[in-house]
């Protein structure tokens, strides 16, 4: 069980827009000449900063944690940016949600 703060309609649309940039950006970032910075790292950081308790922040932290180690070092991805522990316990304003890993 994970705990997330629900977003209002406007915030959900904005978070989803950034997430929809980060996901394909992650795939494109794997290309030798591209890199991940502007394509996925920056949108993930924006999501984490604006909606830290949301499902989108959880996904963004997972994405930053899944970057190859050399890119984590290059873009100075911090342990805090990858830490998912906050989502495993209830916090003020959060609601429980079942999370299934998608393959």
ZALUMLO-501618 format. One record per residue: residue in one letter; x, y, z of N, C-alpha, C in turn. Coordinates in steps of 0.1 Angstrom, whole numbers, plus 5000, padded with zeros to 4 digits. Layout:
<atoms>
<atom code="A" n_east="X" n_north="Y" n_up="Z" ca_east="X" ca_north="Y" ca_up="Z" c_east="X" c_north="Y" c_up="Z"/>
...
</atoms>
This chain:
<atoms>
<atom code="X" n_east="5008" n_north="4988" n_up="5000" ca_east="5000" ca_north="5000" ca_up="5000" c_east="5009" c_north="5012" c_up="5000"/>
<atom code="X" n_east="5006" n_north="5022" n_up="4991" ca_east="5013" ca_north="5034" ca_up="4990" c_east="5003" c_north="5046" c_up="4993"/>
<atom code="X" n_east="5009" n_north="5057" n_up="4997" ca_east="5000" ca_north="5069" ca_up="5001" c_east="5004" c_north="5081" c_up="4992"/>
<atom code="X" n_east="4994" n_north="5087" n_up="4986" ca_east="4996" ca_north="5098" ca_up="4977" c_east="4986" c_north="5109" c_up="4980"/>
<atom code="X" n_east="4990" n_north="5121" n_up="4978" ca_east="4981" ca_north="5133" ca_up="4980" c_east="4974" c_north="5134" c_up="4966"/>
<atom code="X" n_east="4960" n_north="5134" n_up="4966" ca_east="4953" ca_north="5136" ca_up="4953" c_east="4955" c_north="5151" c_up="4948"/>
<atom code="X" n_east="4956" n_north="5152" n_up="4935" ca_east="4958" ca_north="5165" ca_up="4929" c_east="4944" c_north="5170" c_up="4924"/>
<atom code="X" n_east="4943" n_north="5183" n_up="4924" ca_east="4931" ca_north="5189" ca_up="4918" c_east="4932" c_north="5188" c_up="4903"/>
<atom code="X" n_east="4922" n_north="5191" n_up="4895" ca_east="4922" ca_north="5188" ca_up="4881" c_east="4933" c_north="5196" c_up="4873"/>
<atom code="X" n_east="4935" n_north="5208" n_up="4877" ca_east="4945" ca_north="5216" ca_up="4870" c_east="4959" c_north="5211" c_up="4873"/>
<atom code="X" n_east="4962" n_north="5208" n_up="4885" ca_east="4975" ca_north="5202" ca_up="4889" c_east="4977" c_north="5189" c_up="4882"/>
<atom code="X" n_east="4967" n_north="5181" n_up="4882" ca_east="4968" ca_north="5168" ca_up="4876" c_east="4971" c_north="5169" c_up="4861"/>
<atom code="X" n_east="4965" n_north="5178" n_up="4854" ca_east="4968" ca_north="5181" ca_up="4840" c_east="4982" c_north="5185" c_up="4838"/>
<atom code="X" n_east="4987" n_north="5195" n_up="4846" ca_east="5000" ca_north="5200" ca_up="4845" c_east="5011" c_north="5189" c_up="4848"/>
<atom code="X" n_east="5008" n_north="5181" n_up="4859" ca_east="5018" ca_north="5170" ca_up="4862" c_east="5018" c_north="5160" c_up="4851"/>
<atom code="X" n_east="5006" n_north="5156" n_up="4846" ca_east="5006" ca_north="5147" ca_up="4835" c_east="5013" c_north="5152" c_up="4822"/>
<atom code="X" n_east="5012" n_north="5164" n_up="4820" ca_east="5019" ca_north="5170" ca_up="4808" c_east="5034" c_north="5169" c_up="4810"/>
<atom code="X" n_east="5039" n_north="5172" n_up="4822" ca_east="5054" ca_north="5170" ca_up="4824" c_east="5058" c_north="5155" c_up="4824"/>
<atom code="X" n_east="5049" n_north="5147" n_up="4829" ca_east="5052" ca_north="5132" ca_up="4829" c_east="5053" c_north="5127" c_up="4815"/>
<atom code="X" n_east="5044" n_north="5132" n_up="4806" ca_east="5043" ca_north="5128" ca_up="4792" c_east="5055" c_north="5134" c_up="4784"/>
<atom code="X" n_east="5063" n_north="5143" n_up="4790" ca_east="5075" ca_north="5147" ca_up="4784" c_east="5087" c_north="5138" c_up="4789"/>
<atom code="X" n_east="5086" n_north="5135" n_up="4802" ca_east="5097" ca_north="5127" ca_up="4808" c_east="5098" c_north="5113" c_up="4803"/>
<atom code="X" n_east="5086" n_north="5106" n_up="4801" ca_east="5086" ca_north="5092" ca_up="4797" c_east="5093" c_north="5090" c_up="4783"/>
<atom code="X" n_east="5088" n_north="5097" n_up="4772" ca_east="5096" ca_north="5095" ca_up="4760" c_east="5110" c_north="5100" c_up="4760"/>
<atom code="X" n_east="5112" n_north="5111" n_up="4768" ca_east="5125" ca_north="5116" ca_up="4770" c_east="5135" c_north="5106" c_up="4776"/>
<atom code="X" n_east="5130" n_north="5098" n_up="4784" ca_east="5139" ca_north="5087" ca_up="4790" c_east="5143" c_north="5078" c_up="4779"/>
<atom code="X" n_east="5134" n_north="5074" n_up="4770" ca_east="5138" ca_north="5065" ca_up="4759" c_east="5148" c_north="5072" c_up="4750"/>
<atom code="X" n_east="5145" n_north="5084" n_up="4746" ca_east="5154" ca_north="5092" ca_up="4737" c_east="5167" c_north="5095" c_up="4744"/>
<atom code="X" n_east="5167" n_north="5097" n_up="4757" ca_east="5180" ca_north="5099" ca_up="4764" c_east="5190" c_north="5088" c_up="4763"/>
<atom code="X" n_east="5185" n_north="5076" n_up="4760" ca_east="5194" ca_north="5065" ca_up="4759" c_east="5203" c_north="5065" c_up="4746"/>
<atom code="X" n_east="5199" n_north="5074" n_up="4737" ca_east="5206" ca_north="5075" ca_up="4724" c_east="5220" c_north="5082" c_up="4727"/>
<atom code="X" n_east="5231" n_north="5077" n_up="4721" ca_east="5244" ca_north="5082" ca_up="4725" c_east="5246" c_north="5097" c_up="4724"/>
<atom code="X" n_east="5240" n_north="5104" n_up="4715" ca_east="5242" ca_north="5119" ca_up="4714" c_east="5232" c_north="5127" c_up="4722"/>
<atom code="X" n_east="5222" n_north="5121" n_up="4728" ca_east="5212" ca_north="5128" ca_up="4734" c_east="5214" c_north="5132" c_up="4749"/>
<atom code="X" n_east="5214" n_north="5122" n_up="4758" ca_east="5215" ca_north="5124" ca_up="4772" c_east="5201" c_north="5126" c_up="4778"/>
<atom code="X" n_east="5200" n_north="5125" n_up="4791" ca_east="5187" ca_north="5126" ca_up="4798" c_east="5183" c_north="5139" c_up="4803"/>
<atom code="X" n_east="5192" n_north="5148" n_up="4805" ca_east="5190" ca_north="5161" ca_up="4813" c_east="5177" c_north="5168" c_up="4810"/>
<atom code="X" n_east="5176" n_north="5174" n_up="4798" ca_east="5164" ca_north="5182" ca_up="4795" c_east="5152" c_north="5174" c_up="4791"/>
<atom code="X" n_east="5155" n_north="5162" n_up="4787" ca_east="5144" ca_north="5153" ca_up="4783" c_east="5136" c_north="5146" c_up="4794"/>
<atom code="X" n_east="5143" n_north="5142" n_up="4804" ca_east="5136" ca_north="5135" ca_up="4815" c_east="5140" c_north="5139" c_up="4829"/>
<atom code="X" n_east="5152" n_north="5143" n_up="4831" ca_east="5157" ca_north="5147" ca_up="4845" c_east="5150" c_north="5160" c_up="4849"/>
<atom code="X" n_east="5150" n_north="5170" n_up="4840" ca_east="5144" ca_north="5183" ca_up="4844" c_east="5129" c_north="5182" c_up="4846"/>
<atom code="X" n_east="5121" n_north="5175" n_up="4837" ca_east="5107" ca_north="5174" ca_up="4840" c_east="5104" c_north="5166" c_up="4853"/>
<atom code="X" n_east="5112" n_north="5156" n_up="4856" ca_east="5110" ca_north="5148" ca_up="4869" c_east="5113" c_north="5157" c_up="4881"/>
<atom code="X" n_east="5123" n_north="5165" n_up="4880" ca_east="5126" ca_north="5174" ca_up="4891" c_east="5115" c_north="5184" c_up="4893"/>
<atom code="X" n_east="5109" n_north="5189" n_up="4882" ca_east="5098" ca_north="5199" ca_up="4883" c_east="5086" c_north="5192" c_up="4890"/>
<atom code="X" n_east="5083" n_north="5180" n_up="4886" ca_east="5072" ca_north="5173" ca_up="4892" c_east="5074" c_north="5171" c_up="4907"/>
<atom code="X" n_east="5086" n_north="5166" n_up="4911" ca_east="5089" ca_north="5164" ca_up="4925" c_east="5088" c_north="5177" c_up="4933"/>
<atom code="X" n_east="5093" n_north="5188" n_up="4928" ca_east="5092" ca_north="5200" ca_up="4935" c_east="5078" c_north="5206" c_up="4936"/>
<atom code="X" n_east="5070" n_north="5205" n_up="4926" ca_east="5057" ca_north="5211" ca_up="4926" c_east="5046" c_north="5202" c_up="4933"/>
<atom code="X" n_east="5048" n_north="5189" n_up="4932" ca_east="5038" ca_north="5179" ca_up="4938" c_east="5045" c_north="5168" c_up="4945"/>
<atom code="X" n_east="5052" n_north="5171" n_up="4956" ca_east="5061" ca_north="5161" ca_up="4962" c_east="5054" c_north="5149" c_up="4968"/>
<atom code="X" n_east="5041" n_north="5150" n_up="4971" ca_east="5034" ca_north="5138" ca_up="4977" c_east="5025" c_north="5131" c_up="4967"/>
<atom code="X" n_east="5026" n_north="5134" n_up="4954" ca_east="5017" ca_north="5129" ca_up="4944" c_east="5022" c_north="5116" c_up="4938"/>
<atom code="X" n_east="5013" n_north="5109" n_up="4932" ca_east="5017" ca_north="5097" ca_up="4924" c_east="5027" c_north="5100" c_up="4913"/>
<atom code="X" n_east="5026" n_north="5112" n_up="4907" ca_east="5036" ca_north="5116" ca_up="4897" c_east="5050" c_north="5118" c_up="4903"/>
<atom code="X" n_east="5051" n_north="5123" n_up="4915" ca_east="5064" ca_north="5124" ca_up="4922" c_east="5070" c_north="5111" c_up="4924"/>
<atom code="X" n_east="5061" n_north="5101" n_up="4929" ca_east="5066" ca_north="5088" ca_up="4931" c_east="5072" c_north="5082" c_up="4918"/>
<atom code="X" n_east="5065" n_north="5083" n_up="4907" ca_east="5070" ca_north="5078" ca_up="4894" c_east="5082" c_north="5086" c_up="4890"/>
<atom code="X" n_east="5083" n_north="5099" n_up="4892" ca_east="5095" ca_north="5107" ca_up="4888" c_east="5107" c_north="5102" c_up="4896"/>
<atom code="X" n_east="5105" n_north="5100" n_up="4909" ca_east="5116" ca_north="5095" ca_up="4917" c_east="5121" c_north="5081" c_up="4912"/>
<atom code="X" n_east="5111" n_north="5073" n_up="4909" ca_east="5115" ca_north="5059" ca_up="4904" c_east="5123" c_north="5061" c_up="4891"/>
<atom code="X" n_east="5119" n_north="5070" n_up="4882" ca_east="5126" ca_north="5072" ca_up="4870" c_east="5140" c_north="5077" c_up="4872"/>
<atom code="X" n_east="5142" n_north="5087" n_up="4881" ca_east="5155" ca_north="5092" ca_up="4884" c_east="5164" c_north="5081" c_up="4890"/>
<atom code="X" n_east="5158" n_north="5072" n_up="4898" ca_east="5166" ca_north="5061" ca_up="4904" c_east="5169" c_north="5051" c_up="4894"/>
<atom code="X" n_east="5162" n_north="5050" n_up="4883" ca_east="5165" ca_north="5040" ca_up="4873" c_east="5175" c_north="5044" c_up="4862"/>
<atom code="X" n_east="5179" n_north="5057" n_up="4863" ca_east="5190" ca_north="5062" ca_up="4854" c_east="5203" c_north="5054" c_up="4856"/>
<atom code="X" n_east="5210" n_north="5051" n_up="4846" ca_east="5223" ca_north="5045" ca_up="4848" c_east="5232" c_north="5054" c_up="4857"/>
<atom code="X" n_east="5240" n_north="5047" n_up="4865" ca_east="5248" ca_north="5054" ca_up="4876" c_east="5256" c_north="5066" c_up="4870"/>
<atom code="X" n_east="5262" n_north="5064" n_up="4859" ca_east="5270" ca_north="5075" ca_up="4853" c_east="5262" c_north="5088" c_up="4850"/>
<atom code="X" n_east="5249" n_north="5086" n_up="4846" ca_east="5240" ca_north="5097" ca_up="4844" c_east="5235" c_north="5103" c_up="4857"/>
<atom code="X" n_east="5233" n_north="5095" n_up="4867" ca_east="5230" ca_north="5100" ca_up="4880" c_east="5241" c_north="5109" c_up="4885"/>
<atom code="X" n_east="5253" n_north="5105" n_up="4883" ca_east="5264" ca_north="5113" ca_up="4888" c_east="5266" c_north="5126" c_up="4879"/>
<atom code="X" n_east="5264" n_north="5124" n_up="4866" ca_east="5266" ca_north="5136" ca_up="4857" c_east="5255" c_north="5147" c_up="4861"/>
<atom code="X" n_east="5243" n_north="5143" n_up="4863" ca_east="5232" ca_north="5152" ca_up="4866" c_east="5230" c_north="5155" c_up="4880"/>
<atom code="X" n_east="5239" n_north="5150" n_up="4889" ca_east="5239" ca_north="5152" ca_up="4903" c_east="5225" c_north="5148" c_up="4909"/>
<atom code="X" n_east="5220" n_north="5137" n_up="4906" ca_east="5208" ca_north="5132" ca_up="4911" c_east="5211" c_north="5128" c_up="4926"/>
<atom code="X" n_east="5203" n_north="5134" n_up="4935" ca_east="5206" ca_north="5131" ca_up="4949" c_east="5198" c_north="5119" c_up="4955"/>
<atom code="X" n_east="5203" n_north="5114" n_up="4966" ca_east="5195" ca_north="5103" ca_up="4973" c_east="5181" c_north="5107" c_up="4976"/>
<atom code="X" n_east="5179" n_north="5120" n_up="4980" ca_east="5166" ca_north="5125" ca_up="4983" c_east="5157" c_north="5124" c_up="4971"/>
<atom code="X" n_east="5162" n_north="5127" n_up="4959" ca_east="5154" ca_north="5127" ca_up="4947" c_east="5150" c_north="5113" c_up="4943"/>
<atom code="X" n_east="5157" n_north="5103" n_up="4948" ca_east="5154" ca_north="5089" ca_up="4945" c_east="5147" c_north="5082" c_up="4957"/>
<atom code="X" n_east="5146" n_north="5088" n_up="4968" ca_east="5140" ca_north="5082" ca_up="4980" c_east="5125" c_north="5080" c_up="4979"/>
<atom code="X" n_east="5120" n_north="5068" n_up="4980" ca_east="5106" ca_north="5065" ca_up="4979" c_east="5100" c_north="5062" c_up="4993"/>
<atom code="X" n_east="5107" n_north="5063" n_up="5004" ca_east="5102" ca_north="5058" ca_up="5016" c_east="5090" c_north="5066" c_up="5021"/>
<atom code="X" n_east="5089" n_north="5079" n_up="5018" ca_east="5078" ca_north="5087" ca_up="5023" c_east="5064" c_north="5082" c_up="5018"/>
<atom code="X" n_east="5064" n_north="5075" n_up="5007" ca_east="5052" ca_north="5070" ca_up="5001" c_east="5046" c_north="5057" c_up="5007"/>
<atom code="X" n_east="5054" n_north="5051" n_up="5016" ca_east="5050" ca_north="5039" ca_up="5023" c_east="5043" c_north="5041" c_up="5036"/>
<atom code="X" n_east="5041" n_north="5054" n_up="5040" ca_east="5034" ca_north="5056" ca_up="5053" c_east="5024" c_north="5068" c_up="5051"/>
<atom code="X" n_east="5013" n_north="5067" n_up="5058" ca_east="5003" ca_north="5078" ca_up="5056" c_east="5009" c_north="5091" c_up="5062"/>
<atom code="X" n_east="5006" n_north="5102" n_up="5055" ca_east="5009" ca_north="5116" ca_up="5059" c_east="4997" c_north="5124" c_up="5057"/>
<atom code="X" n_east="4997" n_north="5136" n_up="5064" ca_east="4985" ca_north="5144" ca_up="5063" c_east="4981" c_north="5148" c_up="5049"/>
<atom code="X" n_east="4969" n_north="5145" n_up="5045" ca_east="4964" ca_north="5148" ca_up="5032" c_east="4966" c_north="5137" c_up="5022"/>
<atom code="X" n_east="4972" n_north="5126" n_up="5026" ca_east="4974" ca_north="5115" ca_up="5016" c_east="4963" c_north="5105" c_up="5017"/>
<atom code="X" n_east="4961" n_north="5097" n_up="5007" ca_east="4952" ca_north="5086" ca_up="5006" c_east="4959" c_north="5073" c_up="5002"/>
<atom code="X" n_east="4954" n_north="5062" n_up="5007" ca_east="4960" ca_north="5049" ca_up="5003" c_east="4957" c_north="5045" c_up="4989"/>
<atom code="X" n_east="4966" n_north="5039" n_up="4983" ca_east="4964" ca_north="5034" ca_up="4969" c_east="4972" c_north="5021" c_up="4967"/>
<atom code="X" n_east="4965" n_north="5012" n_up="4961" ca_east="4972" ca_north="5000" ca_up="4957" c_east="4981" c_north="5003" c_up="4945"/>
<atom code="X" n_east="4993" n_north="4998" n_up="4944" ca_east="5002" ca_north="5001" ca_up="4933" c_east="5007" c_north="4987" c_up="4927"/>
<atom code="X" n_east="5004" n_north="4985" n_up="4915" ca_east="5009" ca_north="4973" ca_up="4908" c_east="5020" c_north="4977" c_up="4898"/>
<atom code="X" n_east="5031" n_north="4970" n_up="4899" ca_east="5042" ca_north="4972" ca_up="4890" c_east="5037" c_north="4968" c_up="4876"/>
<atom code="X" n_east="5039" n_north="4977" n_up="4866" ca_east="5036" ca_north="4973" ca_up="4852" c_east="5049" c_north="4969" c_up="4845"/>
<atom code="X" n_east="5048" n_north="4959" n_up="4838" ca_east="5059" ca_north="4953" ca_up="4830" c_east="5059" c_north="4958" c_up="4816"/>
</atoms>
